[in-house]
Amino acid sequence: MLVWWAGLTSMLGNYMLFVALPVYIFDKTGSTLSTAFSVMGGGFATIIIGQVAGVLVDRWHYKRTLVVANFILVFITLAFLLTTSLPWWVVLPVAFLQSAAGQFLGPAETALLPTLIDDEHLAAANSLNALNNNLARLAGPALGGLLVSTVGFAGVVIVDAATYLVAVVLLLLMNAPRVKREVAPILNPYKRLFLEWREGLQVVKQNKSLTLSFIVVALTGLGEGTISTLMAPYVNVMLGGGGLELGYIMSAQAVGGIVAGLLLANSVGRIQPLRLLGWSAIFAGLLDGLLLTYPLFYAELWPGLIVIALAGFPFAAFATAQMTILQRESPSQARGRVFSSYFALFAFTQLVGILGSGLLGDTAGVLVINTQSVVYVLAGVVVLIGTRHLLSRHEKSNSHLNRS
């Protein structure tokens, strides 16, 4: 419970700043390119710093890592206040540093969870984490927009820093076991870092379930990059709307995800995670396809709100299944590296999707956004075919053992 509340609190601050920072940069520069730079810094931090963070998380105590990272984030976030009277580009290194420190949170939290909860309830806990994400997604952008319009960017920064401080207090109240891991005695620390990072990739390569999960995240990252780039132009061109309509759509999906998180917590443990991953990806892709094409026939907002709310269900199931697979299939001493590699692959393909859709959107139009639905359906089909192959091999192995 303490981890859940700490995660919700800090993520709420993240979403507030996620809205406020681009608004602040655009107001200061009037440049969409400058605004894009402020957003893309997070992706580069995930790709570069995230890999080192994964190795170090596996060496360190998970609770201590979360406490220290959140505490450091308090001061990095407050550093935004120093940039308000300086040229706009000074914000960029601060944003990069904030994202770099945040790379320790995801791997540490997801690696910590299986040490607090037995395997039987792990999927239910992950569905409640999906609920956590959607609650923050529902409230954070609205609070960020309200604060930046009333008290300004500085007010958002102070509130965001306070959320990290609250997370520190909550985490300090928690008792968490220490996972011990032997580290090979290699004199060169850089070589040891590289070897440990490579060990994490070997874990993924040798486990077919993890390999399938990584294929899925590579495909869906492309789609997420596309939709994050083209959603605002899509709402403008296809629905004749603006920021208010876009906010309604984001909130509607979060509402669907919240309801799904509550329902999944009671039933998801009975579903095989790979099958849940595959089918949820397919349904998410189909509903996204409906959302992104219906304005061709009826250019009103309300059907889209219904469809995106329904899509919150498969997206919540998808996130739950992914986290459950990664936690169950990763050995405890390598979870941090597996998760950081997972996040880095997602960030890399998301950046590819952002750049590709930005270029294609100008020439082929906003319907390029349907890449999102195509890659999700494709990812679901890949998982279901791979799952069938894995289960078939497992049944043959059991049959051979029984005959022996």
Secondary structure, DSSP 4 states (H G I P E B T S, - for coil): -HHHHHHHHHHHHHHHHHHHHHHHHHHHH--HHHHHHHHHHHHHHHHHHHHHHHHHHHHS-HHHHHHHHHHHHHHHHHTHHHHTTS-GGGHHHHHHHHHHHHTTHHHHHHHHHHHHS-GGGHHHHHHHHHHHHHHHHHHHHHHHHHHHHHT-HHHHHHHHHHHHHHHHHHHHT---PPPP------S-HHHHHHHHHHHHHHHHHH-HHHHHHHHHHHHHHHHHHHHHHHHHHHHHHHH---HHHHHHHHHHHHHHHHHHHHHHHHHGGGS-HHHHHHHHHHHHHHHHHHHHHGGGT---SHHHHHHHHHHHHHHHHHHHHHHHHHHHHS-GGGHHHHHHHHHHHHHHHHHHHHHHHHHHHHHH-GGGGGHHHHHHHHHHHHHHHHHHHHHHHHHHHHHHHHH-
